[in-house]
Amino acid sequence: MDNKNIARLYFSNKQARDNLFINAIRSLTWRVTIAKTLNACGVEYGTITAGQGLYKGGNEPSIQIFILGIKKQTAIKLSQAIRKAFNQDSVMLEYNGNFSFIG
């Protein structure tokens, strides 16, 4: 494993444009969704941290995935898959200290 490559993905498991029911289901199943998405992208490990974030003046759930030893293309592929799974406009990807929005 190349321990020099570090990726962090930042996103929310809630989407304002989705209805209350969809967001309620997502709030209950986000851990399973992330595990399945990591597995589908060939990522076998990572640390997932849930917290509270702010977006456009309102509170929203915030999730961070930390992965050590991941290739950049895999991190981008994972960001795209997470974006789709959680119906987000984009996912913020930090790769080796450089930030970009994947959407």
Disulfide bonds with the S-S distance in Angstrom:
none
